[in-house]
Structures are given as structure tokens and as C-alpha cells.
Amino acid sequence: SIAAVKGQCKPRAIVVINPGNPTGQVLPKDNIRSILEFAHREKLVVLADEVYQHNVYAAGYKFHSFKKVLMEMGAEYNTLELASFMSVSKGWMGECGLRGGYAEIVNFHPDAKVLR
């Protein structure tokens, strides 16, 4: 638990990989909401690796982005820092060897976005 580690370190972020690779397992919307509530309560940055969002294979399952769920949660959560990672070389294209990607940064201080 986070309480157990706080005496040893200061957690600053939570990393979530959704959907999982290679299984394509995907988090339900309620689980994503719970993770975001936890991160907000504990003042953690959310790092959402969502590069396999096109790889959901099970019938009846749907990908939900962390940003979309965060925006649906209302004003109370509009300060939660979120970095969502996506790829242009994985997912439906499955390009091996070549890598390209990007991050969408939400609610970060402007100084944190500046590359120096």
C-alpha cells in the first residue's frame, strides 16, 4: 500500500498500461475512475501508457482513455496531472523496429512543458 512506502520514499506518480500487451486486456471505465480518484487523493501524476488502444480483442470490451474519463469526472479533478502516451508505430500497424510516439500532457504547469 502507499501508506507502507511513504516512510521509505515519496511516491510522485502512478504508471498504468492500458490496454495490456500482449493480451489486449483492457481496464473498465470504473477501474480507470478509481485509479484517477486515488491519484487525485494522493497527489500523484498519472502516466497512462495507452499505445495498444487499438489492440482490444475480446468481444464486449471497449478502450476508454484516461483523459476522456478524467474530463468526465468534473471540476474537482481538473488539476490532476496526466500524461497520456500514444504510438504511431504500434497498435494496428504493428511496425517492428521503427519507433515513433507522442505524449499528451494535461494540467501540467506551463514550465513543466518547456523543453530546454
Biopython code that builds the backbone (N, CA, C, O; Angstrom):
import numpy as np
from Bio.PDB.StructureBuilder import StructureBuilder

atoms = [
    (1, "SER", "N", (0.828, -1.183, 0.000)),
    (1, "SER", "CA", (0.000, 0.000, 0.000)),
    (1, "SER", "C", (0.870, 1.243, 0.000)),
    (1, "SER", "O", (2.040, 1.202, 0.379)),
    (2, "ILE", "N", (0.287, 2.336, -0.425)),
    (2, "ILE", "CA", (1.038, 3.589, -0.487)),
    (2, "ILE", "C", (1.441, 4.067, 0.903)),
    (2, "ILE", "O", (2.494, 4.685, 1.062)),
    (3, "ALA", "N", (0.620, 3.787, 1.907)),
    (3, "ALA", "CA", (0.955, 4.194, 3.285)),
    (3, "ALA", "C", (2.216, 3.475, 3.765)),
    (3, "ALA", "O", (3.008, 4.053, 4.510)),
    (4, "ALA", "N", (2.406, 2.249, 3.355)),
    (4, "ALA", "CA", (3.566, 1.464, 3.787)),
    (4, "ALA", "C", (4.875, 2.002, 3.211)),
    (4, "ALA", "O", (5.914, 1.903, 3.864)),
    (5, "VAL", "N", (4.847, 2.558, 2.026)),
    (5, "VAL", "CA", (6.087, 3.035, 1.402)),
    (5, "VAL", "C", (6.404, 4.490, 1.712)),
    (5, "VAL", "O", (7.534, 4.933, 1.507)),
    (6, "LYS", "N", (5.430, 5.234, 2.200)),
    (6, "LYS", "CA", (5.661, 6.663, 2.437)),
    (6, "LYS", "C", (6.775, 6.936, 3.434)),
    (6, "LYS", "O", (7.387, 8.003, 3.377)),
    (7, "GLY", "N", (7.060, 6.015, 4.341)),
    (7, "GLY", "CA", (8.174, 6.196, 5.266)),
    (7, "GLY", "C", (9.527, 5.960, 4.608)),
    (7, "GLY", "O", (10.556, 6.373, 5.142)),
    (8, "GLN", "N", (9.534, 5.300, 3.454)),
    (8, "GLN", "CA", (10.772, 4.952, 2.765)),
    (8, "GLN", "C", (11.043, 5.809, 1.539)),
    (8, "GLN", "O", (12.194, 5.996, 1.145)),
    (9, "CYS", "N", (9.989, 6.322, 0.946)),
    (9, "CYS", "CA", (10.133, 7.141, -0.255)),
    (9, "CYS", "C", (8.898, 8.033, -0.383)),
    (9, "CYS", "O", (7.940, 7.901, 0.378)),
    (10, "LYS", "N", (8.938, 8.938, -1.356)),
    (10, "LYS", "CA", (7.803, 9.829, -1.588)),
    (10, "LYS", "C", (7.244, 9.555, -2.989)),
    (10, "LYS", "O", (7.745, 10.093, -3.976)),
    (11, "PRO", "N", (6.213, 8.723, -3.071)),
    (11, "PRO", "CA", (5.629, 8.434, -4.390)),
    (11, "PRO", "C", (5.155, 9.718, -5.068)),
    (11, "PRO", "O", (4.531, 10.574, -4.441)),
    (12, "ARG", "N", (5.463, 9.837, -6.355)),
    (12, "ARG", "CA", (5.103, 11.046, -7.096)),
    (12, "ARG", "C", (4.225, 10.753, -8.310)),
    (12, "ARG", "O", (3.586, 11.655, -8.852)),
    (13, "ALA", "N", (4.195, 9.489, -8.734)),
    (13, "ALA", "CA", (3.450, 9.157, -9.950)),
    (13, "ALA", "C", (2.941, 7.725, -9.875)),
    (13, "ALA", "O", (3.437, 6.899, -9.109)),
    (14, "ILE", "N", (1.945, 7.467, -10.691)),
    (14, "ILE", "CA", (1.445, 6.110, -10.887)),
    (14, "ILE", "C", (1.445, 5.857, -12.399)),
    (14, "ILE", "O", (0.986, 6.691, -13.178)),
    (15, "VAL", "N", (1.962, 4.705, -12.794)),
    (15, "VAL", "CA", (2.029, 4.318, -14.202)),
    (15, "VAL", "C", (0.984, 3.240, -14.448)),
    (15, "VAL", "O", (0.896, 2.260, -13.708)),
    (16, "VAL", "N", (0.198, 3.437, -15.492)),
    (16, "VAL", "CA", (-0.837, 2.466, -15.851)),
    (16, "VAL", "C", (-0.670, 2.126, -17.332)),
    (16, "VAL", "O", (-0.572, 3.015, -18.178)),
    (17, "ILE", "N", (-0.638, 0.837, -17.627)),
    (17, "ILE", "CA", (-0.552, 0.389, -19.014)),
    (17, "ILE", "C", (-1.915, -0.191, -19.375)),
    (17, "ILE", "O", (-2.348, -1.198, -18.815)),
    (18, "ASN", "N", (-2.571, 0.457, -20.308)),
    (18, "ASN", "CA", (-3.938, 0.090, -20.680)),
    (18, "ASN", "C", (-4.178, 0.420, -22.149)),
    (18, "ASN", "O", (-4.071, 1.582, -22.541)),
    (19, "PRO", "N", (-4.496, -0.570, -22.960)),
    (19, "PRO", "CA", (-4.610, -1.996, -22.730)),
    (19, "PRO", "C", (-3.247, -2.637, -22.495)),
    (19, "PRO", "O", (-2.201, -2.086, -22.837)),
    (20, "GLY", "N", (-3.306, -3.818, -21.900)),
    (20, "GLY", "CA", (-2.081, -4.556, -21.637)),
    (20, "GLY", "C", (-1.535, -5.192, -22.903)),
    (20, "GLY", "O", (-2.274, -5.447, -23.853)),
    (21, "ASN", "N", (-0.257, -5.441, -22.906)),
    (21, "ASN", "CA", (0.401, -6.090, -24.024)),
    (21, "ASN", "C", (1.066, -7.358, -23.476)),
    (21, "ASN", "O", (1.728, -7.264, -22.442)),
    (22, "PRO", "N", (0.940, -8.495, -24.076)),
    (22, "PRO", "CA", (0.371, -8.758, -25.402)),
    (22, "PRO", "C", (-1.079, -9.240, -25.365)),
    (22, "PRO", "O", (-1.637, -9.575, -26.410)),
    (23, "THR", "N", (-1.697, -9.281, -24.188)),
    (23, "THR", "CA", (-3.014, -9.906, -24.081)),
    (23, "THR", "C", (-4.151, -9.044, -24.606)),
    (23, "THR", "O", (-5.191, -9.572, -25.000)),
    (24, "GLY", "N", (-3.975, -7.721, -24.618)),
    (24, "GLY", "CA", (-5.052, -6.837, -25.031)),
    (24, "GLY", "C", (-6.104, -6.647, -23.956)),
    (24, "GLY", "O", (-7.172, -6.099, -24.225)),
    (25, "GLN", "N", (-5.810, -7.103, -22.715)),
    (25, "GLN", "CA", (-6.777, -6.889, -21.629)),
    (25, "GLN", "C", (-6.923, -5.395, -21.415)),
    (25, "GLN", "O", (-5.952, -4.645, -21.520)),
    (26, "VAL", "N", (-8.140, -4.964, -21.113)),
    (26, "VAL", "CA", (-8.442, -3.535, -21.043)),
    (26, "VAL", "C", (-9.172, -3.222, -19.740)),
    (26, "VAL", "O", (-10.007, -4.000, -19.281)),
    (27, "LEU", "N", (-8.847, -2.075, -19.153)),
    (27, "LEU", "CA", (-9.498, -1.674, -17.903)),
    (27, "LEU", "C", (-10.905, -1.159, -18.159)),
    (27, "LEU", "O", (-11.121, -0.389, -19.094)),
    (28, "PRO", "N", (-11.864, -1.576, -17.340)),
    (28, "PRO", "CA", (-13.205, -0.988, -17.431)),
    (28, "PRO", "C", (-13.170, 0.466, -16.958)),
    (28, "PRO", "O", (-12.278, 0.867, -16.210)),
    (29, "LYS", "N", (-14.134, 1.229, -17.398)),
    (29, "LYS", "CA", (-14.214, 2.647, -17.062)),
    (29, "LYS", "C", (-14.220, 2.885, -15.548)),
    (29, "LYS", "O", (-13.596, 3.833, -15.073)),
    (30, "ASP", "N", (-14.911, 2.045, -14.795)),
    (30, "ASP", "CA", (-14.953, 2.202, -13.336)),
    (30, "ASP", "C", (-13.575, 2.046, -12.706)),
    (30, "ASP", "O", (-13.249, 2.755, -11.754)),
    (31, "ASN", "N", (-12.765, 1.131, -13.220)),
    (31, "ASN", "CA", (-11.402, 0.968, -12.706)),
    (31, "ASN", "C", (-10.555, 2.195, -12.991)),
    (31, "ASN", "O", (-9.782, 2.633, -12.140)),
    (32, "ILE", "N", (-10.699, 2.747, -14.177)),
    (32, "ILE", "CA", (-9.957, 3.960, -14.531)),
    (32, "ILE", "C", (-10.363, 5.095, -13.602)),
    (32, "ILE", "O", (-9.508, 5.828, -13.106)),
    (33, "ARG", "N", (-11.644, 5.240, -13.367)),
    (33, "ARG", "CA", (-12.142, 6.283, -12.459)),
    (33, "ARG", "C", (-11.549, 6.092, -11.052)),
    (33, "ARG", "O", (-11.145, 7.066, -10.417)),
    (34, "SER", "N", (-11.495, 4.864, -10.573)),
    (34, "SER", "CA", (-10.917, 4.577, -9.253)),
    (34, "SER", "C", (-9.432, 4.936, -9.195)),
    (34, "SER", "O", (-8.960, 5.480, -8.197)),
    (35, "ILE", "N", (-8.710, 4.635, -10.253)),
    (35, "ILE", "CA", (-7.280, 4.986, -10.310)),
    (35, "ILE", "C", (-7.112, 6.499, -10.278)),
    (35, "ILE", "O", (-6.249, 7.013, -9.567)),
    (36, "LEU", "N", (-7.932, 7.212, -11.043)),
    (36, "LEU", "CA", (-7.842, 8.675, -11.066)),
    (36, "LEU", "C", (-8.218, 9.283, -9.713)),
    (36, "LEU", "O", (-7.591, 10.249, -9.277)),
    (37, "GLU", "N", (-9.220, 8.738, -9.053)),
    (37, "GLU", "CA", (-9.589, 9.218, -7.715)),
    (37, "GLU", "C", (-8.447, 8.995, -6.727)),
    (37, "GLU", "O", (-8.148, 9.870, -5.913)),
    (38, "PHE", "N", (-7.808, 7.823, -6.795)),
    (38, "PHE", "CA", (-6.664, 7.509, -5.936)),
    (38, "PHE", "C", (-5.513, 8.481, -6.194)),
    (38, "PHE", "O", (-4.930, 9.020, -5.253)),
    (39, "ALA", "N", (-5.188, 8.701, -7.463)),
    (39, "ALA", "CA", (-4.101, 9.612, -7.819)),
    (39, "ALA", "C", (-4.391, 11.029, -7.335)),
    (39, "ALA", "O", (-3.495, 11.715, -6.843)),
    (40, "HIS", "N", (-5.618, 11.460, -7.471)),
    (40, "HIS", "CA", (-6.013, 12.799, -7.009)),
    (40, "HIS", "C", (-5.860, 12.905, -5.494)),
    (40, "HIS", "O", (-5.298, 13.874, -4.984)),
    (41, "ARG", "N", (-6.355, 11.919, -4.794)),
    (41, "ARG", "CA", (-6.294, 11.911, -3.328)),
    (41, "ARG", "C", (-4.844, 11.910, -2.831)),
    (41, "ARG", "O", (-4.522, 12.579, -1.849)),
    (42, "GLU", "N", (-3.978, 11.163, -3.508)),
    (42, "GLU", "CA", (-2.581, 11.013, -3.086)),
    (42, "GLU", "C", (-1.645, 12.020, -3.769)),
    (42, "GLU", "O", (-0.436, 12.007, -3.539)),
    (43, "LYS", "N", (-2.218, 12.896, -4.614)),
    (43, "LYS", "CA", (-1.434, 13.913, -5.337)),
    (43, "LYS", "C", (-0.332, 13.280, -6.199)),
    (43, "LYS", "O", (0.832, 13.678, -6.142)),
    (44, "LEU", "N", (-0.729, 12.297, -6.984)),
    (44, "LEU", "CA", (0.186, 11.591, -7.878)),
    (44, "LEU", "C", (-0.054, 12.011, -9.326)),
    (44, "LEU", "O", (-1.198, 12.213, -9.732)),
    (45, "VAL", "N", (1.004, 12.142, -10.095)),
    (45, "VAL", "CA", (0.910, 12.335, -11.537)),
    (45, "VAL", "C", (0.527, 10.988, -12.145)),
    (45, "VAL", "O", (1.052, 9.952, -11.736)),
    (46, "VAL", "N", (-0.377, 10.995, -13.112)),
    (46, "VAL", "CA", (-0.776, 9.763, -13.793)),
    (46, "VAL", "C", (-0.043, 9.688, -15.133)),
    (46, "VAL", "O", (-0.133, 10.599, -15.956)),
    (47, "LEU", "N", (0.682, 8.586, -15.335)),
    (47, "LEU", "CA", (1.362, 8.313, -16.594)),
    (47, "LEU", "C", (0.624, 7.146, -17.237)),
    (47, "LEU", "O", (0.768, 6.001, -16.810)),
    (48, "ALA", "N", (-0.163, 7.440, -18.258)),
    (48, "ALA", "CA", (-1.021, 6.432, -18.890)),
    (48, "ALA", "C", (-0.419, 5.995, -20.225)),
    (48, "ALA", "O", (-0.444, 6.740, -21.205)),
    (49, "ASP", "N", (0.116, 4.785, -20.247)),
    (49, "ASP", "CA", (0.652, 4.191, -21.471)),
    (49, "ASP", "C", (-0.532, 3.560, -22.199)),
    (49, "ASP", "O", (-1.029, 2.506, -21.803)),
    (50, "GLU", "N", (-0.972, 4.216, -23.260)),
    (50, "GLU", "CA", (-2.159, 3.762, -23.987)),
    (50, "GLU", "C", (-1.843, 3.406, -25.436)),
    (50, "GLU", "O", (-2.701, 3.526, -26.311)),
    (51, "VAL", "N", (-0.610, 2.968, -25.687)),
    (51, "VAL", "CA", (-0.171, 2.747, -27.063)),
    (51, "VAL", "C", (-0.851, 1.557, -27.744)),
    (51, "VAL", "O", (-0.846, 1.465, -28.972)),
    (52, "TYR", "N", (-1.426, 0.662, -26.972)),
    (52, "TYR", "CA", (-2.083, -0.506, -27.576)),
    (52, "TYR", "C", (-3.603, -0.368, -27.600)),
    (52, "TYR", "O", (-4.317, -1.370, -27.569)),
    (53, "GLN", "N", (-4.098, 0.859, -27.655)),
    (53, "GLN", "CA", (-5.546, 1.067, -27.588)),
    (53, "GLN", "C", (-6.309, 0.468, -28.765)),
    (53, "GLN", "O", (-7.525, 0.293, -28.688)),
    (54, "HIS", "N", (-5.624, 0.157, -29.832)),
    (54, "HIS", "CA", (-6.273, -0.483, -30.985)),
    (54, "HIS", "C", (-6.247, -2.003, -30.888)),
    (54, "HIS", "O", (-6.766, -2.692, -31.767)),
    (55, "ASN", "N", (-5.641, -2.533, -29.819)),
    (55, "ASN", "CA", (-5.463, -3.978, -29.675)),
    (55, "ASN", "C", (-6.397, -4.556, -28.615)),
    (55, "ASN", "O", (-5.937, -5.261, -27.717)),
    (56, "VAL", "N", (-7.663, -4.280, -28.695)),
    (56, "VAL", "CA", (-8.655, -4.860, -27.786)),
    (56, "VAL", "C", (-9.402, -5.913, -28.589)),
    (56, "VAL", "O", (-10.104, -5.601, -29.551)),
    (57, "TYR", "N", (-9.239, -7.179, -28.173)),
    (57, "TYR", "CA", (-9.738, -8.286, -28.991)),
    (57, "TYR", "C", (-11.016, -8.934, -28.465)),
    (57, "TYR", "O", (-11.779, -9.505, -29.244)),
    (58, "ALA", "N", (-11.259, -8.857, -27.170)),
    (58, "ALA", "CA", (-12.387, -9.575, -26.585)),
    (58, "ALA", "C", (-13.709, -8.883, -26.929)),
    (58, "ALA", "O", (-13.826, -7.660, -26.860)),
    (59, "ALA", "N", (-14.670, -9.674, -27.288)),
    (59, "ALA", "CA", (-15.995, -9.142, -27.607)),
    (59, "ALA", "C", (-16.605, -8.486, -26.372)),
    (59, "ALA", "O", (-16.514, -9.021, -25.266)),
    (60, "GLY", "N", (-17.221, -7.337, -26.566)),
    (60, "GLY", "CA", (-17.890, -6.652, -25.472)),
    (60, "GLY", "C", (-16.998, -5.728, -24.659)),
    (60, "GLY", "O", (-17.480, -5.047, -23.754)),
    (61, "TYR", "N", (-15.707, -5.692, -24.964)),
    (61, "TYR", "CA", (-14.788, -4.813, -24.238)),
    (61, "TYR", "C", (-14.456, -3.601, -25.092)),
    (61, "TYR", "O", (-14.380, -3.692, -26.318)),
    (62, "LYS", "N", (-14.260, -2.471, -24.435)),
    (62, "LYS", "CA", (-14.006, -1.229, -25.148)),
    (62, "LYS", "C", (-12.884, -0.466, -24.446)),
    (62, "LYS", "O", (-12.795, -0.476, -23.218)),
    (63, "PHE", "N", (-12.039, 0.186, -25.218)),
    (63, "PHE", "CA", (-10.980, 1.028, -24.663)),
    (63, "PHE", "C", (-11.567, 2.369, -24.227)),
    (63, "PHE", "O", (-12.357, 2.974, -24.951)),
    (64, "HIS", "N", (-11.173, 2.824, -23.041)),
    (64, "HIS", "CA", (-11.523, 4.155, -22.533)),
    (64, "HIS", "C", (-10.230, 4.863, -22.194)),
    (64, "HIS", "O", (-9.422, 4.336, -21.429)),
    (65, "SER", "N", (-10.016, 6.037, -22.741)),
    (65, "SER", "CA", (-8.784, 6.765, -22.452)),
    (65, "SER", "C", (-8.871, 7.416, -21.072)),
    (65, "SER", "O", (-9.942, 7.821, -20.620)),
    (66, "PHE", "N", (-7.718, 7.505, -20.422)),
    (66, "PHE", "CA", (-7.659, 8.148, -19.117)),
    (66, "PHE", "C", (-8.078, 9.613, -19.219)),
    (66, "PHE", "O", (-8.746, 10.127, -18.321)),
    (67, "LYS", "N", (-7.695, 10.288, -20.301)),
    (67, "LYS", "CA", (-8.070, 11.703, -20.442)),
    (67, "LYS", "C", (-9.587, 11.857, -20.544)),
    (67, "LYS", "O", (-10.168, 12.724, -19.891)),
    (68, "LYS", "N", (-10.222, 11.030, -21.349)),
    (68, "LYS", "CA", (-11.677, 11.138, -21.517)),
    (68, "LYS", "C", (-12.387, 10.918, -20.181)),
    (68, "LYS", "O", (-13.296, 11.669, -19.826)),
    (69, "VAL", "N", (-11.972, 9.892, -19.447)),
    (69, "VAL", "CA", (-12.595, 9.620, -18.149)),
    (69, "VAL", "C", (-12.322, 10.779, -17.186)),
    (69, "VAL", "O", (-13.218, 11.201, -16.454)),
    (70, "LEU", "N", (-11.087, 11.292, -17.186)),
    (70, "LEU", "CA", (-10.749, 12.426, -16.322)),
    (70, "LEU", "C", (-11.638, 13.629, -16.626)),
    (70, "LEU", "O", (-12.137, 14.272, -15.702)),
    (71, "MET", "N", (-11.840, 13.941, -17.893)),
    (71, "MET", "CA", (-12.660, 15.096, -18.274)),
    (71, "MET", "C", (-14.123, 14.898, -17.876)),
    (71, "MET", "O", (-14.822, 15.875, -17.608)),
    (72, "GLU", "N", (-14.590, 13.670, -17.833)),
    (72, "GLU", "CA", (-15.972, 13.377, -17.428)),
    (72, "GLU", "C", (-16.165, 13.480, -15.912)),
    (72, "GLU", "O", (-17.300, 13.551, -15.440)),
    (73, "MET", "N", (-15.071, 13.490, -15.149)),
    (73, "MET", "CA", (-15.169, 13.471, -13.686)),
    (73, "MET", "C", (-15.452, 14.842, -13.082)),
    (73, "MET", "O", (-15.742, 14.934, -11.889)),
    (74, "GLY", "N", (-15.377, 15.890, -13.861)),
    (74, "GLY", "CA", (-15.788, 17.197, -13.379)),
    (74, "GLY", "C", (-14.669, 18.049, -12.796)),
    (74, "GLY", "O", (-13.506, 17.651, -12.737)),
    (75, "ALA", "N", (-15.080, 19.253, -12.363)),
    (75, "ALA", "CA", (-14.156, 20.297, -11.945)),
    (75, "ALA", "C", (-13.265, 19.903, -10.776)),
    (75, "ALA", "O", (-12.135, 20.381, -10.680)),
    (76, "GLU", "N", (-13.739, 19.055, -9.898)),
    (76, "GLU", "CA", (-12.944, 18.659, -8.742)),
    (76, "GLU", "C", (-11.609, 18.029, -9.167)),
    (76, "GLU", "O", (-10.627, 18.089, -8.427)),
    (77, "TYR", "N", (-11.581, 17.436, -10.339)),
    (77, "TYR", "CA", (-10.400, 16.722, -10.810)),
    (77, "TYR", "C", (-9.623, 17.488, -11.881)),
    (77, "TYR", "O", (-8.694, 16.935, -12.472)),
    (78, "ASN", "N", (-9.979, 18.740, -12.143)),
    (78, "ASN", "CA", (-9.352, 19.459, -13.252)),
    (78, "ASN", "C", (-7.934, 19.954, -12.967)),
    (78, "ASN", "O", (-7.369, 20.691, -13.776)),
    (79, "THR", "N", (-7.353, 19.565, -11.840)),
    (79, "THR", "CA", (-5.951, 19.878, -11.569)),
    (79, "THR", "C", (-5.070, 18.629, -11.587)),
    (79, "THR", "O", (-3.852, 18.733, -11.440)),
    (80, "LEU", "N", (-5.661, 17.471, -11.764)),
    (80, "LEU", "CA", (-4.893, 16.229, -11.777)),
    (80, "LEU", "C", (-3.998, 16.193, -13.008)),
    (80, "LEU", "O", (-4.474, 16.321, -14.136)),
    (81, "GLU", "N", (-2.696, 16.019, -12.784)),
    (81, "GLU", "CA", (-1.736, 15.987, -13.885)),
    (81, "GLU", "C", (-1.738, 14.608, -14.536)),
    (81, "GLU", "O", (-1.638, 13.584, -13.861)),
    (82, "LEU", "N", (-1.854, 14.606, -15.868)),
    (82, "LEU", "CA", (-1.950, 13.371, -16.631)),
    (82, "LEU", "C", (-1.081, 13.485, -17.875)),
    (82, "LEU", "O", (-1.145, 14.476, -18.602)),
    (83, "ALA", "N", (-0.276, 12.470, -18.108)),
    (83, "ALA", "CA", (0.458, 12.340, -19.369)),
    (83, "ALA", "C", (-0.006, 11.044, -20.013)),
    (83, "ALA", "O", (0.139, 9.966, -19.438)),
    (84, "SER", "N", (-0.562, 11.158, -21.202)),
    (84, "SER", "CA", (-1.077, 10.003, -21.929)),
    (84, "SER", "C", (-0.162, 9.747, -23.127)),
    (84, "SER", "O", (0.069, 10.637, -23.945)),
    (85, "PHE", "N", (0.354, 8.518, -23.221)),
    (85, "PHE", "CA", (1.307, 8.170, -24.272)),
    (85, "PHE", "C", (0.627, 7.356, -25.367)),
    (85, "PHE", "O", (-0.144, 6.437, -25.093)),
    (86, "MET", "N", (0.929, 7.711, -26.605)),
    (86, "MET", "CA", (0.397, 7.011, -27.768)),
    (86, "MET", "C", (1.539, 6.784, -28.744)),
    (86, "MET", "O", (2.559, 7.470, -28.678)),
    (87, "SER", "N", (1.381, 5.848, -29.630)),
    (87, "SER", "CA", (2.416, 5.478, -30.577)),
    (87, "SER", "C", (1.890, 5.559, -32.002)),
    (87, "SER", "O", (0.709, 5.333, -32.265)),
    (88, "VAL", "N", (2.789, 5.884, -32.903)),
    (88, "VAL", "CA", (2.434, 5.816, -34.318)),
    (88, "VAL", "C", (3.057, 4.585, -34.962)),
    (88, "VAL", "O", (2.925, 4.375, -36.168)),
    (89, "SER", "N", (3.742, 3.765, -34.152)),
    (89, "SER", "CA", (4.415, 2.589, -34.700)),
    (89, "SER", "C", (3.937, 1.278, -34.080)),
    (89, "SER", "O", (4.479, 0.218, -34.395)),
    (90, "LYS", "N", (2.946, 1.328, -33.215)),
    (90, "LYS", "CA", (2.405, 0.112, -32.616)),
    (90, "LYS", "C", (0.908, 0.077, -32.869)),
    (90, "LYS", "O", (0.393, 0.862, -33.666)),
    (91, "GLY", "N", (0.221, -0.806, -32.212)),
    (91, "GLY", "CA", (-1.224, -0.879, -32.403)),
    (91, "GLY", "C", (-1.582, -1.556, -33.702)),
    (91, "GLY", "O", (-1.054, -2.624, -34.010)),
    (92, "TRP", "N", (-2.460, -0.963, -34.461)),
    (92, "TRP", "CA", (-2.964, -1.610, -35.664)),
    (92, "TRP", "C", (-1.892, -1.792, -36.724)),
    (92, "TRP", "O", (-1.980, -2.713, -37.535)),
    (93, "MET", "N", (-0.865, -0.916, -36.732)),
    (93, "MET", "CA", (0.172, -1.012, -37.740)),
    (93, "MET", "C", (1.207, -2.079, -37.382)),
    (93, "MET", "O", (1.707, -2.772, -38.268)),
    (94, "GLY", "N", (1.537, -2.219, -36.090)),
    (94, "GLY", "CA", (2.457, -3.250, -35.633)),
    (94, "GLY", "C", (3.840, -3.164, -36.240)),
    (94, "GLY", "O", (4.470, -4.194, -36.478)),
    (95, "GLU", "N", (4.319, -1.988, -36.490)),
    (95, "GLU", "CA", (5.627, -1.792, -37.123)),
    (95, "GLU", "C", (6.758, -2.136, -36.165)),
    (95, "GLU", "O", (6.926, -1.471, -35.142)),
    (96, "CYS", "N", (7.520, -3.148, -36.479)),
    (96, "CYS", "CA", (8.649, -3.550, -35.631)),
    (96, "CYS", "C", (9.905, -2.797, -36.043)),
    (96, "CYS", "O", (10.146, -2.556, -37.226)),
    (97, "GLY", "N", (10.700, -2.431, -35.043)),
    (97, "GLY", "CA", (11.987, -1.798, -35.322)),
    (97, "GLY", "C", (11.916, -0.292, -35.430)),
    (97, "GLY", "O", (12.827, 0.390, -34.960)),
    (98, "LEU", "N", (10.891, 0.250, -36.020)),
    (98, "LEU", "CA", (10.726, 1.695, -36.131)),
    (98, "LEU", "C", (9.857, 2.176, -34.982)),
    (98, "LEU", "O", (8.826, 1.571, -34.688)),
    (99, "ARG", "N", (10.260, 3.248, -34.335)),
    (99, "ARG", "CA", (9.502, 3.745, -33.190)),
    (99, "ARG", "C", (9.163, 5.218, -33.370)),
    (99, "ARG", "O", (10.000, 6.019, -33.787)),
    (100, "GLY", "N", (7.966, 5.548, -33.060)),
    (100, "GLY", "CA", (7.528, 6.942, -33.056)),
    (100, "GLY", "C", (6.345, 7.057, -32.117)),
    (100, "GLY", "O", (5.491, 6.172, -32.076)),
    (101, "GLY", "N", (6.293, 8.122, -31.377)),
    (101, "GLY", "CA", (5.189, 8.288, -30.443)),
    (101, "GLY", "C", (5.072, 9.708, -29.966)),
    (101, "GLY", "O", (5.855, 10.575, -30.353)),
    (102, "TYR", "N", (4.094, 9.941, -29.127)),
    (102, "TYR", "CA", (3.884, 11.273, -28.581)),
    (102, "TYR", "C", (3.178, 11.157, -27.237)),
    (102, "TYR", "O", (2.628, 10.111, -26.891)),
    (103, "ALA", "N", (3.205, 12.243, -26.500)),
    (103, "ALA", "CA", (2.506, 12.309, -25.215)),
    (103, "ALA", "C", (1.594, 13.516, -25.224)),
    (103, "ALA", "O", (1.972, 14.594, -25.684)),
    (104, "GLU", "N", (0.404, 13.329, -24.718)),
    (104, "GLU", "CA", (-0.497, 14.452, -24.497)),
    (104, "GLU", "C", (-0.421, 14.780, -23.010)),
    (104, "GLU", "O", (-0.670, 13.925, -22.159)),
    (105, "ILE", "N", (-0.076, 16.018, -22.711)),
    (105, "ILE", "CA", (0.141, 16.464, -21.342)),
    (105, "ILE", "C", (-1.057, 17.312, -20.919)),
    (105, "ILE", "O", (-1.409, 18.279, -21.594)),
    (106, "VAL", "N", (-1.684, 16.943, -19.793)),
    (106, "VAL", "CA", (-2.894, 17.627, -19.327)),
    (106, "VAL", "C", (-2.677, 18.126, -17.898)),
    (106, "VAL", "O", (-2.225, 17.377, -17.032)),
    (107, "ASN", "N", (-3.000, 19.381, -17.663)),
    (107, "ASN", "CA", (-2.978, 20.017, -16.334)),
    (107, "ASN", "C", (-1.580, 20.173, -15.741)),
    (107, "ASN", "O", (-1.451, 20.345, -14.529)),
    (108, "PHE", "N", (-0.544, 20.118, -16.553)),
    (108, "PHE", "CA", (0.809, 20.361, -16.074)),
    (108, "PHE", "C", (1.073, 21.864, -16.056)),
    (108, "PHE", "O", (0.513, 22.603, -16.865)),
    (109, "HIS", "N", (1.916, 22.312, -15.145)),
    (109, "HIS", "CA", (2.324, 23.704, -15.100)),
    (109, "HIS", "C", (3.050, 24.010, -16.424)),
    (109, "HIS", "O", (3.793, 23.169, -16.929)),
    (110, "PRO", "N", (2.836, 25.218, -16.985)),
    (110, "PRO", "CA", (3.468, 25.546, -18.271)),
    (110, "PRO", "C", (4.993, 25.354, -18.272)),
    (110, "PRO", "O", (5.557, 24.953, -19.290)),
    (111, "ASP", "N", (5.659, 25.632, -17.160)),
    (111, "ASP", "CA", (7.104, 25.451, -17.100)),
    (111, "ASP", "C", (7.517, 23.987, -17.253)),
    (111, "ASP", "O", (8.620, 23.697, -17.716)),
    (112, "ALA", "N", (6.651, 23.081, -16.871)),
    (112, "ALA", "CA", (6.955, 21.651, -16.985)),
    (112, "ALA", "C", (6.902, 21.187, -18.429)),
    (112, "ALA", "O", (7.451, 20.133, -18.753)),
    (113, "LYS", "N", (6.256, 21.946, -19.305)),
    (113, "LYS", "CA", (6.108, 21.562, -20.710)),
    (113, "LYS", "C", (7.233, 22.094, -21.592)),
    (113, "LYS", "O", (7.350, 21.685, -22.748)),
    (114, "VAL", "N", (8.056, 22.992, -21.073)),
    (114, "VAL", "CA", (9.091, 23.645, -21.877)),
    (114, "VAL", "C", (10.305, 22.743, -21.996)),
    (114, "VAL", "O", (10.852, 22.285, -20.993)),
    (115, "LEU", "N", (10.725, 22.491, -23.238)),
    (115, "LEU", "CA", (11.960, 21.750, -23.472)),
    (115, "LEU", "C", (13.104, 22.743, -23.498)),
    (115, "LEU", "O", (13.074, 23.722, -24.244)),
    (116, "ARG", "N", (14.082, 22.495, -22.704)),
    (116, "ARG", "CA", (15.246, 23.410, -22.676)),
    (116, "ARG", "C", (16.476, 22.679, -23.118)),
    (116, "ARG", "O", (17.558, 23.263, -23.166)),
]
sb = StructureBuilder()
sb.init_structure("model")
sb.init_model(0)
sb.init_chain("A")
sb.init_seg("    ")
for serial, (resi, resn, name, xyz) in enumerate(atoms, 1):
    if name == "N":
        sb.init_residue(resn, " ", resi, " ")
    sb.init_atom(name, np.array(xyz, "f"), 0.0, 1.0, " ", f" {name:<3s}", serial, name[0])
structure = sb.get_structure()
